[in-house]
Amino acid sequence: MTRLAVLGVGKIGGEVAYLASLLGLADDFVLYDSAEPFLQSQVLDLQHTGLDMSISTNWRDASEADICIFSAGLPRTPDVLTRADLLSANLPVAAICTHALRRFNGVLITVTNPMDPNNYYLCRHIGLEPHQCIGFGGQLDSARLGLYLKEKEIGGTPWVIGEHGEYQVPLFSRLDAKVPSEARESILARLRTSSMEIIKGKGGTVFGPARHIAELIRIISRDERKLVTCSCVLSGEYGFKDISIGVPAVVGREGVREIQEWELDDWEQQHFTASGNFVAGLCGQLEF
């Protein structure tokens, strides 16, 4: 069975641990949070489910996990305009968590925003191989796109690549019908504000992220080798290197097995280039 570590067991991290146990994806957990009373209450709440699980709260045990979820740090609030604005606040949290993963040989899933630069930072600072590091966000953005396309009765599989934030890039060229530029921009504007609608209403997103992270855990633990959009550390793909950004990738037990380079139309290429340049600017601020 899979050993799952969750660093940061707040709304999303705690829900992921619960879903992973409920769905039979893991029965051996390493849970850690800097707020000790909160951590213990989360552990007790999980134990009260009656599900068969083993839980360690020793952060050193995270290095022995098969999969580690990095979900620690400050969440986005209505006062935080973009995910990128959280970089200075959450980068020190990522730095602290690197101590728990010095001998880590599993797959790291980065959730904490801004996810793309955090994923790149953890990869380089810990010294992991790029294929071990997966940034979460593309699945959620793609699901949101699917809702908007359904409203407009546009068929096809929804895919979103690029930064997990203001610079995300919906791929309209892979849909069943042509979508004019004006409609594309309208849908993109809705995507950019999707999470804020939830944040203002209930304080943060939970169900959507947790469900898709659980799916990612399943894909990895069962070596399903499934194609998803996720943030990967690039080494020249799509014309970028030394950044982590959302791209289509085949994921399995080893993490990222293959990055697929899809042909983009002019609108998509323009937006993806802007997205890559933006993330490169954030990654350029990092110190290792």
DAHU-V876708 format. One record per run of one state. SS is the DSSP state (H for helix, E for strand, - for the rest). FROM is the first residue (numbers start at 0). LEN is the number of residues. If there is no record, write none. Layout:
BEGIN
<<SS	FROM	LEN> <SS	FROM	LEN>>
END
This chain:
BEGIN
<<-	0	2> <E	2	5> <-	7	3> <H	10	12> <-	22	5> <E	27	5> <-	32	3> <H	35	12> <-	47	6> <E	53	3> <-	56	2> <H	58	6> <-	64	2> <E	66	4> <-	70	12> <H	82	19> <-	101	5> <E	106	4> <-	110	4> <H	114	12> <-	126	3> <H	129	3> <E	132	3> <-	135	2> <H	137	14> <-	151	8> <E	159	3> <-	162	5> <E	167	3> <-	170	1> <H	171	3> <-	174	6> <H	180	22> <-	202	4> <H	206	15> <-	221	4> <E	225	10> <-	235	1> <H	236	3> <-	239	1> <E	240	12> <-	252	2> <E	254	5> <-	259	6> <H	265	18> <-	283	5>>
END
